[in-house]
Amino acid sequence: MPYAEVETRRVARHIADGHRPKFPKGTTADKHLRRLVKRCCLRNPDRRPDFTIIARKLAKVFDAAQD
């Protein structure tokens, strides 16, 4: 769970302060998924992918995982 170490009521401030979720060491998450999460967390909302792009990339990650 992202930010498990932060009290629920403080998560928004934590994110506003620049903290972003990290994949734990040893996680086998696809590099494309990691990249997508990173892009979704960019501070500038204009640089974040829109929902159509997110859905397309998640479909690719899912398809690759099925192989």
Secondary structure, DSSP 8 states (H G I E B T S, - for coil): -TTTTS-GGGHHHHHHTT------TT----HHHHHHHHHHT-SSGGGS--HHHHHHHHHHHHHHHH-
